[in-house]
């Protein structure tokens, strides 16, 4: 039996995966989550970062940079 590979992007990322996407360290990612700059959700005992929240964070950075 062959496992099917999904071509859909991940909806939820681990903190480590989110950090890799932003090209930052895991500790910095946790700091962004703790400060509320990046939203996250918990599923049971697992912390996950919705991919759309990373996009929203980057959009906010761009908007702040353009207003300066």
C-alpha positions, 0 to 999 in steps of 0.5 A: 500500500502506498501512502498518499502525499498531500499537496495541500499546505499545512494549516497548523505548524509546530513551533519549530516549523513556524520558526523555520519558515520565518528563518528565526530560532525556536526561542525567538518564536516562543517569544513572539507567541508569548508576547502575542505578536504571533497567535497560536492554538493548543490541541490537547497538550500540543502548541501549534501555529496556524500558517495564516498567523505567520502571514498576518505577522509578516503583513504587520511587519511590512505595514509598520515598515511602510508607515515609518 
